[in-house]
Structures are given as structure tokens and as C-alpha cells.
Amino acid sequence: MNSKIIMKAEDLDGYLTDKDNEYLARMDALYENVMKSFQMIENGGFSSTIANEEKKVISIFDEMGHIMQEICSNVPQLQVFSFATPEESHAEASRVIAKLRDIKTGHNEFLYYSQRAYEMLFRLAYTTNHSDNKNYLVVKTPVNNPVQNYAVHKIPDIDYKIENTVMCVMLRGALLPSMIMSKEIEEYSSHGYVTPFALFKIKRDDTKKENNMEYVMDLDKSFFDLEQLQDKDLIFADPMNATGGSLVTVVKYLEHNGIKPRSIKFFNVIAALKGSLRVVRALDNCTCYTLWMDPVLNASAYIMPGLGDAGDRLNGKDTEYTPRNILQLIADYGSNITGLYRSQLRQIENTVFSKKNQ
């Protein structure tokens, strides 16, 4: 059996409609104009010239935003926070994304705002339906004088939405966001449900360009139980969705092996329009939840304007000759993270060691 599963960019593009390609071409043309203004701003010069170019950039980004909003209104599987929530929530998303993008944002701050982002995405996907019944949390407090005190808190009853879920991790950059989402599920479950984990080792071939990219899944370095995924609600939490290729590769592999998920949810802090369209066109019953949508990909398949390598900014960089495996990566998170996500880490360790002992 071949231990490497490969999908090519041309296979992904085959899922896009003619209308999708028209929209993408419009966005590419608009972004080319933005890049010209970026260059003039970067070169400096008279303040009046720079101010004029900044106005052009703002105007073009507004136009691209309206186009993306139009696309998402016609494709309900694309749920973008700033398009799908009340206007008073939009400033929160803008502030979080601005901090994550900022070149001055260091590791600890990047981690903090990533957690904020995934809490917002969880609310978007699971707690915006006010018709849900209510659950009650009865909490024992540290106050015991003159008698032990308890507090009662009301939360949405969303057990039916979250207690059939499996957290699917496309390794490295997606590990910590997946733990954050699993923790949110545990906290909202009236039974303290902790998601099982399925761990997939997949990467794209960065020696190639966007138009001939290949996505390679290494089964020997993946850890999952196929039977555990049958008829489940699969959750993928990856900070960035550039091309959609990794997710489509994993899900098509599962489908090829007879797995029929009940639903698929893909959570991204930032997603490129093209990658989001590819995902929902290629996969049935899949919804993409995105805090912020970026307009284009460049020739190297990087999101523009993007935020850099989210995996490296979350986890730190590996050295070329000593890449960390998943357990080493978890150890490097340190006691603060491992203490906070101890239930999730126990599930991940069991997933890894159960395969190694087979």
C-alpha cells in the first residue's frame, strides 16, 4: 500500500465554477492595483503622494470586501465573521486580525490573539442560534463562610451539535488551534465531552507554484482510526486556509476509504477566497468558518496580504535537520499550555501511542 497520498492543484481547480473563476480574476486585477500603491508607499516621498496612495488602497480594499460579501451571500457554506454577525461585532474581529497580522506582534501575544480568534469562531458556528434550549452550570465557589456557596450560570444547550465531533488535525500549525476548539467544546458540553483526535501529517510541496502545487499526506506519520470517523462531525481548525488543498486531500482520502462524515466544519483565522471556494465546491456538507477573508493568492500560493507563517508564529521554527515530532512539539508548549489543555493532550497522546503499539 502506498504510504503517500498526493493531490495536485489542477484537480482542485476542476471543482471551481466559471462564475468562481470570474470573481477570482476580478480580485486578482484589483489586487495588482493595490500592489502598485504598496510599492509607492514603501518607496516614500512627499506626504501628499503617500496619503493619496493610502486612499487608493482603502478604496480598493472596500471594493474587494463588497465583492467577497456578494460571493459569500450566494455561497452559504462560506461563513465569514464580519459578514455573518451584527455590525457591532466587526470591530472586535478587525482588532484581533490587525494584531495577528502585525509584524511587531510577538509569540505570546500571537498566541493570545489566536485563542481570542477561535473563541469568536466557536461562537459563530455553535452559539448564535437563540432558539437553542438552555443548560445550567452549578459551580462551587471558594466562599464557604458561613456556608459553602454555589453559583448558577445559564449556557446554550448545544450538546446535540458538539458531542458527535472528532477533532481532525492537519499537523503542526493546526495542533494548538485544534486544542483550543476542543477545549471550547468541552466547556460547553454538559457532560464534559472531550473530542477524540485524528492526526494527519500533510504538507504542500513548496518547491512548486500555486498553479502546479502538490499536497502530500504521509500515512506512516499520521495517527487516526478510520472507524472512529464514520458518520461523525469532523472539525478541522487550521489558522490559515490558502489553497484548500490539504483539507480536500485528507477528506477525499477518507471518502475513498468508505468514510462518510455526517458534516465537516473548517475553522480558519484567515482564509483566501480561492481556497475557501475550492473547499466548499469539492466537499459535500462542508462549511468554512472564517474570521477574516483575504482576496488573493500570489504565484507561490501565499495568502495576500496574509500574516506570515502562522505555524512558526505559534510554535516557533524547527531547525532544518531536527524537526520536532508531535510529542516534542507538545512538550515545547510548556506547563501553562499543557496544564490548560490537559484533557486534550491526554487524548492526543492516546491517539499517538495506540498506533505505535499496534
C-alpha positions as CSV (number, residue, x, y, z in Angstrom):
1,M,0.0,0.0,0.0
2,N,1.3,3.4,-0.9
3,S,2.1,5.4,2.2
4,K,1.9,8.8,0.4
5,I,-1.3,10.3,-0.8
6,I,-0.8,13.1,-3.4
7,M,-3.3,15.6,-4.8
8,K,-2.5,18.2,-7.5
9,A,-3.6,21.8,-7.9
10,E,-5.2,21.1,-11.3
11,D,-7.5,18.5,-9.5
12,L,-8.6,21.2,-7.1
13,D,-9.2,23.8,-9.8
14,G,-11.5,21.4,-11.5
15,Y,-14.1,22.0,-8.7
16,L,-14.3,25.7,-9.4
17,T,-17.2,27.0,-11.4
18,D,-17.0,29.5,-14.3
19,K,-18.5,32.1,-12.0
20,D,-15.9,31.4,-9.3
21,N,-13.2,32.0,-11.8
22,E,-14.7,35.2,-13.0
23,Y,-14.8,36.5,-9.4
24,L,-11.2,35.4,-8.8
25,A,-10.0,37.1,-11.9
26,R,-11.6,40.4,-10.8
27,M,-9.9,40.1,-7.4
28,D,-6.5,39.5,-9.0
29,A,-6.9,42.6,-11.1
30,L,-7.9,44.7,-8.2
31,Y,-5.0,43.4,-6.1
32,E,-2.5,44.2,-8.8
33,N,-3.5,47.9,-8.5
34,V,-3.1,47.6,-4.7
35,M,0.4,46.3,-5.1
36,K,1.3,49.3,-7.2
37,S,0.2,51.6,-4.4
38,F,2.0,49.5,-1.8
39,Q,5.2,50.0,-3.8
40,M,4.8,53.7,-3.9
41,I,4.0,53.9,-0.2
42,E,7.1,51.8,0.6
43,N,9.3,54.0,-1.5
44,G,8.3,57.0,0.5
45,G,8.3,60.5,-1.0
46,F,6.0,63.5,-0.5
47,S,3.4,63.0,2.3
48,S,0.7,64.1,0.0
49,T,1.6,61.4,-2.5
50,I,1.7,58.7,0.2
51,A,-1.7,60.0,1.6
52,N,-3.2,59.7,-1.9
53,E,-1.9,56.2,-2.4
54,E,-3.3,55.2,1.0
55,K,-6.7,56.5,0.0
56,K,-6.5,54.3,-3.2
57,V,-5.6,51.3,-1.1
58,I,-8.6,51.9,1.2
59,S,-11.0,52.3,-1.7
60,I,-9.8,49.2,-3.4
61,F,-10.0,47.1,-0.3
62,D,-13.5,48.3,0.3
63,E,-14.4,47.3,-3.3
64,M,-12.8,43.8,-2.8
65,G,-14.7,43.5,0.5
66,H,-18.0,44.1,-1.2
67,I,-17.2,41.6,-3.9
68,M,-16.3,38.9,-1.3
69,Q,-19.5,39.7,0.7
70,E,-21.5,39.2,-2.5
71,I,-19.9,35.9,-3.2
72,C,-20.5,34.7,0.4
73,S,-24.1,35.7,0.2
74,N,-24.5,33.3,-2.7
75,V,-22.5,30.5,-1.1
76,P,-24.0,29.9,2.3
77,Q,-21.3,27.3,3.1
78,L,-18.9,30.3,3.4
79,Q,-19.4,31.9,6.9
80,V,-17.2,34.9,7.4
81,F,-17.4,36.5,10.8
82,S,-17.7,40.1,9.6
83,F,-20.3,39.2,7.0
84,A,-22.4,36.9,9.2
85,T,-22.5,38.8,12.6
86,P,-24.1,42.1,13.6
87,E,-22.1,45.2,12.8
88,E,-21.2,45.9,16.4
89,S,-19.1,42.7,16.4
90,H,-17.0,43.7,13.4
91,A,-14.6,45.9,15.3
92,E,-13.6,43.0,17.5
93,A,-12.7,40.9,14.5
94,S,-10.8,43.8,12.9
95,R,-8.8,44.4,16.0
96,V,-7.9,40.8,16.5
97,I,-6.8,40.3,12.9
98,A,-4.8,43.5,12.9
99,K,-2.8,42.3,15.9
100,L,-2.2,38.9,14.3
101,R,-1.1,40.4,11.1
102,D,1.2,43.0,12.7
103,I,4.9,42.2,12.2
104,K,5.5,43.6,15.7
105,T,3.3,41.0,17.4
106,G,5.5,38.6,19.2
107,H,4.9,34.9,20.1
108,N,3.0,35.3,23.4
109,E,0.7,38.0,22.0
110,F,0.2,36.0,18.8
111,L,-0.9,33.0,20.9
112,Y,-3.3,35.2,23.0
113,Y,-5.0,36.7,19.9
114,S,-5.2,33.2,18.3
115,Q,-7.1,32.0,21.3
116,R,-9.4,35.0,21.0
117,A,-9.9,34.3,17.3
118,Y,-11.0,30.7,17.9
119,E,-13.3,31.6,20.7
120,M,-15.0,34.0,18.3
121,L,-15.2,31.4,15.6
122,F,-16.7,28.9,18.0
123,R,-19.5,31.4,18.9
124,L,-20.1,32.0,15.2
125,A,-20.6,28.3,14.5
126,Y,-22.3,27.0,17.6
127,T,-23.9,29.6,19.8
128,T,-25.6,32.2,17.5
129,N,-28.9,30.3,17.4
130,H,-31.0,31.8,20.1
131,S,-33.6,29.0,19.7
132,D,-31.4,26.6,21.5
133,N,-32.6,25.4,24.9
134,K,-30.5,26.3,28.0
135,N,-28.2,24.3,30.1
136,Y,-27.3,25.3,33.7
137,L,-23.8,25.2,35.2
138,V,-23.8,24.9,39.0
139,V,-20.3,26.0,40.2
140,K,-18.9,25.5,43.7
141,T,-17.1,28.7,44.7
142,P,-14.2,29.2,47.1
143,V,-16.5,31.1,49.5
144,N,-17.5,28.8,52.4
145,N,-18.3,31.2,55.3
146,P,-20.8,31.0,56.8
147,V,-21.8,28.1,54.4
148,Q,-20.5,26.7,51.2
149,N,-21.6,28.9,48.3
150,Y,-22.6,27.9,44.7
151,A,-23.3,29.9,41.6
152,V,-25.7,29.1,38.8
153,H,-24.9,30.1,35.2
154,K,-27.0,29.6,32.1
155,I,-25.4,28.5,28.8
156,P,-26.9,27.3,25.4
157,D,-27.7,23.6,25.3
158,I,-25.7,22.6,22.2
159,D,-24.8,19.1,23.2
160,Y,-26.5,17.8,20.1
161,K,-24.2,20.0,18.0
162,I,-20.9,19.1,19.6
163,E,-21.0,15.6,21.2
164,N,-20.6,13.8,17.9
165,T,-17.5,15.7,16.9
166,V,-13.9,14.5,16.1
167,M,-11.1,16.9,16.0
168,C,-9.0,16.4,12.8
169,V,-5.6,17.9,13.0
170,M,-3.5,18.7,9.9
171,L,-0.3,18.7,11.9
172,R,1.9,21.4,13.2
173,G,0.3,24.8,12.8
174,A,-3.1,23.3,13.3
175,L,-2.3,21.5,16.6
176,L,-2.8,24.3,19.1
177,P,-5.9,25.8,17.3
178,S,-7.4,22.3,17.4
179,M,-6.8,22.0,21.1
180,I,-8.4,25.4,21.6
181,M,-11.5,24.3,19.7
182,S,-11.7,21.0,21.6
183,K,-11.4,22.9,24.9
184,E,-14.3,25.1,23.9
185,I,-16.4,22.0,23.1
186,E,-15.5,20.5,26.5
187,E,-16.5,23.7,28.3
188,Y,-19.9,24.0,26.5
189,S,-20.8,20.3,26.8
190,S,-23.0,19.5,29.8
191,H,-21.2,16.1,30.0
192,G,-17.6,17.4,29.7
193,Y,-17.2,15.8,26.3
194,V,-13.6,15.7,25.1
195,T,-13.3,15.2,21.4
196,P,-11.3,12.3,20.0
197,F,-8.4,13.4,17.8
198,A,-7.3,12.2,14.4
199,L,-3.8,13.4,13.4
200,F,-2.8,13.8,9.7
201,K,0.7,14.5,8.5
202,I,0.2,16.5,5.4
203,K,2.2,19.3,3.7
204,R,2.4,21.0,0.4
205,D,5.4,20.9,-1.9
206,D,6.7,24.5,-1.5
207,T,9.2,24.0,-4.4
208,K,6.2,24.3,-6.7
209,K,4.0,27.2,-7.6
210,E,0.3,27.7,-6.9
211,N,-0.8,26.5,-10.3
212,N,1.1,23.2,-10.1
213,M,1.2,22.6,-6.3
214,E,1.1,19.1,-4.9
215,Y,-0.2,18.1,-1.5
216,V,1.4,15.1,0.1
217,M,-0.1,13.2,3.0
218,D,2.2,10.8,4.8
219,L,0.2,7.9,6.2
220,D,3.2,6.5,8.1
221,K,3.4,9.6,10.2
222,S,-0.4,10.0,10.7
223,F,-2.4,8.8,13.6
224,F,-6.1,8.1,13.3
225,D,-8.7,5.3,13.5
226,L,-10.9,5.2,10.3
227,E,-13.8,3.6,12.1
228,Q,-13.8,6.4,14.6
229,L,-14.5,8.9,11.8
230,Q,-17.6,7.2,10.3
231,D,-20.8,9.3,10.5
232,K,-19.0,11.9,12.7
233,D,-19.0,15.6,12.6
234,L,-15.4,16.3,11.6
235,I,-13.8,19.6,12.7
236,F,-10.6,21.0,11.1
237,A,-9.1,24.1,12.7
238,D,-6.2,25.5,10.7
239,P,-5.2,29.1,11.3
240,M,-4.7,29.7,7.5
241,N,-6.5,28.4,4.5
242,A,-4.6,29.4,1.5
243,T,-5.4,26.9,-1.3
244,G,-7.7,24.4,0.5
245,G,-5.5,21.6,-0.8
246,S,-4.6,20.0,2.5
247,L,-8.2,19.7,3.7
248,V,-9.5,18.4,0.4
249,T,-6.7,15.8,0.2
250,V,-7.5,14.4,3.7
251,V,-11.2,14.3,3.2
252,K,-11.0,12.7,-0.3
253,Y,-8.7,10.1,1.2
254,L,-11.3,9.3,3.9
255,E,-14.1,9.2,1.4
256,H,-12.0,6.8,-0.8
257,N,-11.8,4.5,2.2
258,G,-15.6,4.4,2.7
259,I,-15.8,7.1,5.4
260,K,-18.9,9.3,5.2
261,P,-18.8,12.2,7.6
262,R,-22.0,13.5,8.9
263,S,-20.7,17.0,8.5
264,I,-17.4,18.8,8.0
265,K,-16.5,22.2,9.6
266,F,-13.3,24.1,8.7
267,F,-12.3,26.9,11.0
268,N,-9.7,29.5,9.8
269,V,-8.5,32.7,11.3
270,I,-7.7,33.9,7.8
271,A,-8.7,32.3,4.5
272,A,-8.0,33.1,0.9
273,L,-11.1,33.4,-1.3
274,K,-9.8,30.9,-3.8
275,G,-9.0,28.3,-1.1
276,S,-12.4,28.7,0.5
277,L,-14.3,28.3,-2.8
278,R,-12.3,25.2,-3.6
279,V,-13.1,23.6,-0.3
280,V,-16.9,24.1,-0.5
281,R,-17.0,23.1,-4.2
282,A,-15.0,19.9,-3.6
283,L,-16.6,18.7,-0.4
284,D,-20.2,17.9,0.4
285,N,-21.8,19.1,3.6
286,C,-18.8,21.2,4.5
287,T,-19.0,24.7,5.9
288,C,-16.0,27.1,6.2
289,Y,-16.0,29.4,9.2
290,T,-13.5,32.3,8.8
291,L,-12.7,35.2,11.0
292,W,-11.3,37.2,8.0
293,M,-11.2,36.5,4.3
294,D,-8.3,37.7,2.2
295,P,-8.7,38.4,-1.5
296,V,-6.0,36.6,-3.4
297,L,-3.1,34.2,-3.5
298,N,0.2,35.0,-5.1
299,A,2.1,32.7,-7.5
300,S,3.8,30.9,-4.6
301,A,0.3,30.2,-3.0
302,Y,0.8,32.6,-0.2
303,I,-2.2,34.5,1.1
304,M,-2.2,38.2,0.3
305,P,-1.9,40.3,2.4
306,G,-1.8,37.4,4.9
307,L,0.1,37.2,8.2
308,G,3.2,35.1,7.6
309,D,3.7,31.5,8.6
310,A,1.1,31.0,11.4
311,G,2.6,27.7,12.4
312,D,6.0,29.2,13.0
313,R,4.5,32.2,14.9
314,L,2.5,29.8,17.1
315,N,5.1,27.1,17.6
316,G,8.5,28.6,16.8
317,K,10.6,27.3,13.9
318,D,12.1,23.9,13.6
319,T,15.7,23.6,12.6
320,E,16.2,22.0,9.1
321,Y,17.8,18.8,10.4
322,T,15.9,18.2,13.6
323,P,12.2,18.8,13.0
324,R,10.1,18.0,16.1
325,N,7.5,15.3,16.2
326,I,4.1,15.9,17.7
327,L,5.1,14.9,21.2
328,Q,8.2,17.1,21.2
329,L,6.1,20.0,19.9
330,I,3.6,19.5,22.8
331,A,6.5,19.4,25.3
332,D,7.8,22.7,24.0
333,Y,4.4,24.3,24.7
334,G,5.4,24.4,28.3
335,S,3.4,23.9,31.6
336,N,1.0,26.8,31.0
337,I,-0.4,25.3,27.8
338,T,-0.2,21.7,28.9
339,G,-2.0,22.5,32.1
340,L,-4.8,24.4,30.4
341,Y,-5.4,21.7,27.7
342,R,-4.6,18.6,29.8
343,S,-7.7,16.6,28.7
344,Q,-7.0,17.3,25.0
345,L,-3.3,16.3,25.4
346,R,-4.3,13.1,27.0
347,Q,-6.5,12.3,24.0
348,I,-3.7,13.2,21.6
349,E,-1.1,11.0,23.5
350,N,-3.5,8.1,23.5
351,T,-4.1,8.5,19.7
352,V,-0.3,8.6,19.0
353,F,0.6,5.7,21.3
354,S,-2.3,3.4,20.3
355,K,-1.0,3.4,16.7
356,K,2.6,3.0,17.8
357,N,1.7,-0.1,19.8
358,Q,-0.3,-1.7,17.0
